[in-house]
Amino acid sequence: MEETRLMLAAAALNQTPMDWDGNMQNIKDAVEEAKSNKAHLLLLPELCITGYGCEDMFLSPWLSEVAFEKLLQVKEWCDNITVAVGLPLFLDKKVYNTACVIKNKEIIGVTAKQFMANDGVHYEPRWFTPWPADVVQEFEKFGQTYRIGDIIYEEQGVKYAFEICEDAWRPNRPAERHMPKGVELILNPSASHFALSKTDVRHRLVVDASKKYRCAYVYANLLGNEAGRMTYDGEVLIAQNGKLIRRNELLCFKNVDMECAEVCFSKNPTIEDVIEYLPPIDENKEVIDALSLALFDYMRKSRSRGFVLSLSGGADSSLCAVAVAEMVRKGIESLGVVLFAAKTQMFPMKDVAYFESLPPEQAQKELVGRLLTCAYQGTVNSSDDTYNSAKGLADSIGAKFFNWTIDNEVRGYISKIEDVLQRPLTWEQDDLTLQNIQARVRAPGIWMLANINNALLMATSNRSEGSVGYATMDGDTAGGISPIAGIDKAFIRQLLIWMQQELGYEGLQYVNKLQPSAELRPSEDEQTDEKDLMPYEVLNQIERLAFHDRFAPHEVYNMLLEQQVAEPEMLKAWVTKFYTLWSRNQWKRERYAPSFHLDDYNIDPRSWLRFPILSGGFQTELAKINEA
């Protein structure tokens, strides 16, 4: 065949479900940028007109109608360029997840997704119908007839086709059928959520496909926290014949992030611009980058004016505080101080000009001070160490810091119940009650600050504590967002050390010297989380084996016994305690504030892991362990 050179473009977009104006503006900006780069073909992400996270709204026919009307607007922007744009399509009482190809202001075809994601956080078969392979039909919309199905397209003699996200992850993927038909280019519009180290898997998927099928492969993912729980890393990949040509920086704060490359199509194509894929990045960097972008998008898309945090001086609240500081630092680095401040939609122009006039480090602290309000709420059981940790950290990052005690409120509630019961409450008889009231009394004051500031209250629960219900409902679980509920405690502790050493957050030096403690019992008890529960490393191992790897309780016990994690009796006690507390506390997990999906699994029943509120509590299974 003769040589053909195409300028290929792919753009990550930061979309929001049913934000028609915002989504369309991002699409228009991407089309204009692609045209300015003289691109022949532009690939946009999956379902980018509506947003991917519309959930059950996809079942409403009007949503697809509006999306098609928006598609006709996009069509008019596509003069002298081919653009692939994603939208849902409602046909014959079924909804299809589609990519529409517009060429020089004409819709030349619509490809429908063939495989639906139905694992982990995905529930696509609830909304979408898979399209059968090798089927092409026609449909009518607003008086016009269009083709839909497993279509092979052509651009200047180069044949191309689609794999829409999940399509590429299946053994019998569409590319297997397309290559014998002379296809030389595969386009993959995706909504592939962030998870630790997932980018490495995705990179291999794209590059290996380009090698196996001797083709060019273009991939475009969504970007940012789109709908609340899932974050998308905005990855853009262009590869050919097993070589990576373009890859962007992930998890940026832009609305549109585009990569372009001129790709040669011939029998033996010339591949001039090859980039070496770097070794897997540090998961610590990955998770804080994802967390900071997720917080920024959640804040601005919920139209909130910053964050409020009950800063206890412990590991969980310290990570929440530093995540906001890192959100500001990364945002300024990605957008510049002016655009970052403007994008928050919080500041008048005079304030934006003031931030711009400051040295970068001072501007960062000023912005953190405007975006994060912290309060230390001590009791007689609190230590000087945790107060110094909280204040030292808040001062170091520039957060607004308040300090008050809650002893009077605690005594007030205790005295009311003592009067009713006509007996004193004691630690020997009422331990849990006396612990919980301290945590609950902290909620009203911090909620007041959040309401006054019109800000998001951050809850500080982590995944390890969520698994066993080691949290006081309406106390330390109070909040509008629970940003670290998808991360285990062991990871959090080493992450804080990494952030002090690698990112320079010296204010973490205090918390990094402390043993995690709820500080709810009298100080002479020397309460620690691990004394109350078990070593966090063991807890996390049990949790992962039980619910990620899906082993039975006795299998979990035997595996840990083989690893010599502990003596048999101690291990039996820990495994029994874990499953007992897990079963008892599903109702708590049902009530936690929305959390971010950051690891390869989570325990949120509204996204990854459903479990009955009432169950047999694994009693039969645990009996088998204890009889061993």
Disulfide bonds with the S-S distance in Angstrom:
none
